[in-house]
Amino acid sequence: MKGHFYISFVSLYLYWAILNLLRKNGLVGDVSVNELLFELSRVFLVKYSDGSTGLSEIPKKVEHLIQKLGVDILPKK
């Protein structure tokens, strides 16, 4: 049962951290925390048959959100 409370605490902490990031950048009315996480979940790490890895195609909406948030989480092209 302790693990459940710990995971709940960490997820609540991360939710509020993301919400504060949205507030700081004036995006609360445009996108919710759930929408942001859903959009970011559309980017995958792909492992190719030769052993190399790369990101799947990054949707324009995701690039736009990341740019507006001012975070650097995607590799440079």
VMD Tcl script that builds the backbone (N, CA, C; Angstrom):
set m [mol new atoms 231]
animate dup $m
set s [atomselect $m all]
$s set {name element resname resid chain x y z} {
  {N N MET 1 A 0.826 -1.199 0.000}
  {CA C MET 1 A 0.000 0.000 0.000}
  {C C MET 1 A 0.868 1.259 0.000}
  {N N LYS 2 A 2.071 1.189 0.585}
  {CA C LYS 2 A 2.949 2.358 0.602}
  {C C LYS 2 A 3.356 2.758 -0.805}
  {N N GLY 3 A 3.569 1.754 -1.662}
  {CA C GLY 3 A 3.957 2.035 -3.042}
  {C C GLY 3 A 2.883 2.806 -3.780}
  {N N HIS 4 A 1.632 2.477 -3.510}
  {CA C HIS 4 A 0.516 3.171 -4.156}
  {C C HIS 4 A 0.511 4.650 -3.773}
  {N N PHE 5 A 0.722 4.956 -2.515}
  {CA C PHE 5 A 0.740 6.346 -2.061}
  {C C PHE 5 A 1.931 7.088 -2.652}
  {N N TYR 6 A 3.064 6.420 -2.761}
  {CA C TYR 6 A 4.254 7.050 -3.321}
  {C C TYR 6 A 4.028 7.394 -4.791}
  {N N ILE 7 A 3.508 6.447 -5.567}
  {CA C ILE 7 A 3.252 6.690 -6.981}
  {C C ILE 7 A 2.199 7.786 -7.157}
  {N N SER 8 A 1.185 7.781 -6.310}
  {CA C SER 8 A 0.156 8.834 -6.366}
  {C C SER 8 A 0.767 10.202 -6.074}
  {N N PHE 9 A 1.651 10.264 -5.097}
  {CA C PHE 9 A 2.311 11.520 -4.752}
  {C C PHE 9 A 3.185 12.016 -5.896}
  {N N VAL 10 A 3.968 11.133 -6.483}
  {CA C VAL 10 A 4.860 11.526 -7.575}
  {C C VAL 10 A 4.052 11.983 -8.790}
  {N N SER 11 A 2.980 11.266 -9.109}
  {CA C SER 11 A 2.171 11.661 -10.269}
  {C C SER 11 A 1.475 13.004 -10.024}
  {N N LEU 12 A 0.996 13.232 -8.812}
  {CA C LEU 12 A 0.374 14.515 -8.487}
  {C C LEU 12 A 1.400 15.640 -8.555}
  {N N TYR 13 A 2.605 15.399 -8.075}
  {CA C TYR 13 A 3.683 16.392 -8.133}
  {C C TYR 13 A 4.005 16.746 -9.587}
  {N N LEU 14 A 4.129 15.732 -10.441}
  {CA C LEU 14 A 4.436 15.976 -11.849}
  {C C LEU 14 A 3.291 16.697 -12.553}
  {N N TYR 15 A 2.052 16.338 -12.226}
  {CA C TYR 15 A 0.888 17.018 -12.797}
  {C C TYR 15 A 0.942 18.510 -12.492}
  {N N TRP 16 A 1.196 18.858 -11.235}
  {CA C TRP 16 A 1.236 20.273 -10.848}
  {C C TRP 16 A 2.450 20.984 -11.443}
  {N N ALA 17 A 3.559 20.286 -11.600}
  {CA C ALA 17 A 4.734 20.894 -12.233}
  {C C ALA 17 A 4.430 21.238 -13.687}
  {N N ILE 18 A 3.757 20.336 -14.395}
  {CA C ILE 18 A 3.383 20.600 -15.784}
  {C C ILE 18 A 2.347 21.722 -15.856}
  {N N LEU 19 A 1.370 21.707 -14.951}
  {CA C LEU 19 A 0.356 22.759 -14.928}
  {C C LEU 19 A 0.996 24.125 -14.681}
  {N N ASN 20 A 1.950 24.198 -13.770}
  {CA C ASN 20 A 2.641 25.467 -13.506}
  {C C ASN 20 A 3.447 25.922 -14.713}
  {N N LEU 21 A 4.036 24.971 -15.448}
  {CA C LEU 21 A 4.755 25.310 -16.671}
  {C C LEU 21 A 3.792 25.881 -17.711}
  {N N LEU 22 A 2.613 25.289 -17.824}
  {CA C LEU 22 A 1.595 25.814 -18.740}
  {C C LEU 22 A 1.146 27.207 -18.311}
  {N N ARG 23 A 0.955 27.411 -17.024}
  {CA C ARG 23 A 0.542 28.728 -16.511}
  {C C ARG 23 A 1.607 29.780 -16.780}
  {N N LYS 24 A 2.857 29.414 -16.529}
  {CA C LYS 24 A 3.962 30.349 -16.703}
  {C C LYS 24 A 4.060 30.836 -18.147}
  {N N ASN 25 A 3.708 29.979 -19.080}
  {CA C ASN 25 A 3.800 30.326 -20.492}
  {C C ASN 25 A 2.464 30.734 -21.108}
  {N N GLY 26 A 1.432 30.888 -20.274}
  {CA C GLY 26 A 0.139 31.381 -20.728}
  {C C GLY 26 A -0.613 30.423 -21.638}
  {N N LEU 27 A -0.473 29.123 -21.409}
  {CA C LEU 27 A -1.113 28.131 -22.271}
  {C C LEU 27 A -2.261 27.389 -21.603}
  {N N VAL 28 A -2.642 27.789 -20.396}
  {CA C VAL 28 A -3.670 27.055 -19.656}
  {C C VAL 28 A -4.996 27.054 -20.403}
  {N N GLY 29 A -5.363 28.139 -21.026}
  {CA C GLY 29 A -6.621 28.197 -21.762}
  {C C GLY 29 A -6.568 27.459 -23.093}
  {N N ASP 30 A -5.371 27.224 -23.606}
  {CA C ASP 30 A -5.213 26.583 -24.915}
  {C C ASP 30 A -5.107 25.067 -24.825}
  {N N VAL 31 A -4.419 24.565 -23.809}
  {CA C VAL 31 A -4.151 23.127 -23.724}
  {C C VAL 31 A -4.156 22.709 -22.245}
  {N N SER 32 A -4.698 21.525 -21.981}
  {CA C SER 32 A -4.700 20.998 -20.614}
  {C C SER 32 A -3.491 20.094 -20.418}
  {N N VAL 33 A -3.240 19.714 -19.192}
  {CA C VAL 33 A -2.133 18.811 -18.887}
  {C C VAL 33 A -2.335 17.485 -19.618}
  {N N ASN 34 A -3.560 16.961 -19.594}
  {CA C ASN 34 A -3.837 15.693 -20.274}
  {C C ASN 34 A -3.616 15.800 -21.782}
  {N N GLU 35 A -4.037 16.911 -22.381}
  {CA C GLU 35 A -3.831 17.098 -23.819}
  {C C GLU 35 A -2.345 17.172 -24.159}
  {N N LEU 36 A -1.587 17.880 -23.329}
  {CA C LEU 36 A -0.153 17.998 -23.551}
  {C C LEU 36 A 0.517 16.628 -23.483}
  {N N LEU 37 A 0.182 15.862 -22.460}
  {CA C LEU 37 A 0.773 14.530 -22.324}
  {C C LEU 37 A 0.354 13.624 -23.482}
  {N N PHE 38 A -0.888 13.740 -23.945}
  {CA C PHE 38 A -1.338 12.946 -25.072}
  {C C PHE 38 A -0.555 13.301 -26.335}
  {N N GLU 39 A -0.394 14.591 -26.579}
  {CA C GLU 39 A 0.354 15.010 -27.768}
  {C C GLU 39 A 1.801 14.543 -27.705}
  {N N LEU 40 A 2.420 14.644 -26.531}
  {CA C LEU 40 A 3.807 14.204 -26.397}
  {C C LEU 40 A 3.940 12.690 -26.514}
  {N N SER 41 A 2.876 11.969 -26.206}
  {CA C SER 41 A 2.930 10.503 -26.297}
  {C C SER 41 A 2.938 10.026 -27.744}
  {N N ARG 42 A 2.734 10.916 -28.685}
  {CA C ARG 42 A 2.732 10.553 -30.097}
  {C C ARG 42 A 4.145 10.493 -30.683}
  {N N VAL 43 A 5.158 10.852 -29.888}
  {CA C VAL 43 A 6.547 10.786 -30.331}
  {C C VAL 43 A 7.164 9.515 -29.742}
  {N N PHE 44 A 7.734 8.692 -30.614}
  {CA C PHE 44 A 8.281 7.403 -30.195}
  {C C PHE 44 A 9.774 7.329 -30.489}
  {N N LEU 45 A 10.480 6.548 -29.682}
  {CA C LEU 45 A 11.862 6.202 -29.966}
  {C C LEU 45 A 11.828 4.927 -30.796}
  {N N VAL 46 A 12.402 4.989 -31.990}
  {CA C VAL 46 A 12.349 3.869 -32.924}
  {C C VAL 46 A 13.729 3.223 -32.987}
  {N N LYS 47 A 13.753 1.902 -32.901}
  {CA C LYS 47 A 15.010 1.169 -33.055}
  {C C LYS 47 A 14.999 0.491 -34.414}
  {N N TYR 48 A 15.975 0.834 -35.241}
  {CA C TYR 48 A 16.054 0.318 -36.598}
  {C C TYR 48 A 16.778 -1.027 -36.634}
  {N N SER 49 A 16.648 -1.735 -37.743}
  {CA C SER 49 A 17.218 -3.082 -37.860}
  {C C SER 49 A 18.745 -3.078 -37.785}
  {N N ASP 50 A 19.393 -1.957 -38.118}
  {CA C ASP 50 A 20.849 -1.895 -38.038}
  {C C ASP 50 A 21.347 -1.572 -36.628}
  {N N GLY 51 A 20.409 -1.411 -35.683}
  {CA C GLY 51 A 20.768 -1.161 -34.292}
  {C C GLY 51 A 20.732 0.303 -33.887}
  {N N SER 52 A 20.615 1.197 -34.851}
  {CA C SER 52 A 20.568 2.617 -34.517}
  {C C SER 52 A 19.161 2.987 -34.026}
  {N N THR 53 A 19.077 4.099 -33.358}
  {CA C THR 53 A 17.799 4.572 -32.846}
  {C C THR 53 A 17.545 5.992 -33.340}
  {N N GLY 54 A 16.287 6.371 -33.335}
  {CA C GLY 54 A 15.894 7.711 -33.718}
  {C C GLY 54 A 14.462 7.956 -33.287}
  {N N LEU 55 A 14.039 9.192 -33.392}
  {CA C LEU 55 A 12.672 9.537 -33.035}
  {C C LEU 55 A 11.768 9.385 -34.242}
  {N N SER 56 A 10.523 9.008 -33.974}
  {CA C SER 56 A 9.533 8.961 -35.039}
  {C C SER 56 A 9.286 10.387 -35.513}
  {N N GLU 57 A 8.489 10.523 -36.545}
  {CA C GLU 57 A 8.176 11.854 -37.046}
  {C C GLU 57 A 7.490 12.656 -35.948}
  {N N ILE 58 A 7.954 13.868 -35.751}
  {CA C ILE 58 A 7.420 14.719 -34.692}
  {C C ILE 58 A 6.344 15.607 -35.296}
  {N N PRO 59 A 5.097 15.466 -34.829}
  {CA C PRO 59 A 4.006 16.289 -35.379}
  {C C PRO 59 A 4.256 17.782 -35.160}
  {N N LYS 60 A 3.760 18.578 -36.089}
  {CA C LYS 60 A 3.925 20.039 -36.005}
  {C C LYS 60 A 3.331 20.589 -34.716}
  {N N LYS 61 A 2.200 20.035 -34.280}
  {CA C LYS 61 A 1.564 20.517 -33.053}
  {C C LYS 61 A 2.481 20.295 -31.851}
  {N N VAL 62 A 3.183 19.163 -31.818}
  {CA C VAL 62 A 4.108 18.876 -30.720}
  {C C VAL 62 A 5.280 19.857 -30.761}
  {N N GLU 63 A 5.837 20.081 -31.946}
  {CA C GLU 63 A 6.937 21.049 -32.072}
  {C C GLU 63 A 6.500 22.435 -31.615}
  {N N HIS 64 A 5.288 22.824 -32.000}
  {CA C HIS 64 A 4.757 24.136 -31.627}
  {C C HIS 64 A 4.579 24.244 -30.105}
  {N N LEU 65 A 4.017 23.214 -29.478}
  {CA C LEU 65 A 3.824 23.232 -28.026}
  {C C LEU 65 A 5.154 23.303 -27.283}
  {N N ILE 66 A 6.119 22.522 -27.735}
  {CA C ILE 66 A 7.426 22.513 -27.072}
  {C C ILE 66 A 8.100 23.871 -27.208}
  {N N GLN 67 A 7.973 24.474 -28.385}
  {CA C GLN 67 A 8.550 25.798 -28.601}
  {C C GLN 67 A 7.883 26.829 -27.693}
  {N N LYS 68 A 6.555 26.790 -27.579}
  {CA C LYS 68 A 5.845 27.742 -26.718}
  {C C LYS 68 A 6.163 27.535 -25.245}
  {N N LEU 69 A 6.411 26.278 -24.843}
  {CA C LEU 69 A 6.741 26.005 -23.456}
  {C C LEU 69 A 8.167 26.416 -23.109}
  {N N GLY 70 A 9.019 26.504 -24.103}
  {CA C GLY 70 A 10.390 26.906 -23.874}
  {C C GLY 70 A 11.248 25.814 -23.251}
  {N N VAL 71 A 10.888 24.565 -23.480}
  {CA C VAL 71 A 11.690 23.452 -22.969}
  {C C VAL 71 A 12.448 22.818 -24.123}
  {N N ASP 72 A 13.593 22.254 -23.833}
  {CA C ASP 72 A 14.457 21.671 -24.848}
  {C C ASP 72 A 14.495 20.154 -24.634}
  {N N ILE 73 A 13.455 19.459 -25.106}
  {CA C ILE 73 A 13.395 18.015 -24.872}
  {C C ILE 73 A 13.586 17.197 -26.136}
  {N N LEU 74 A 13.618 17.873 -27.291}
  {CA C LEU 74 A 13.819 17.154 -28.549}
  {C C LEU 74 A 15.228 17.421 -29.050}
  {N N PRO 75 A 15.862 16.419 -29.666}
  {CA C PRO 75 A 17.211 16.644 -30.210}
  {C C PRO 75 A 17.173 17.603 -31.389}
  {N N LYS 76 A 18.284 18.277 -31.592}
  {CA C LYS 76 A 18.378 19.209 -32.724}
  {C C LYS 76 A 18.435 18.421 -34.019}
  {N N LYS 77 A 17.902 18.995 -35.079}
  {CA C LYS 77 A 17.890 18.321 -36.383}
  {C C LYS 77 A 19.226 18.442 -37.051}
}
mol reanalyze $m
mol bondsrecalc $m
mol representation Tube
mol addrep $m
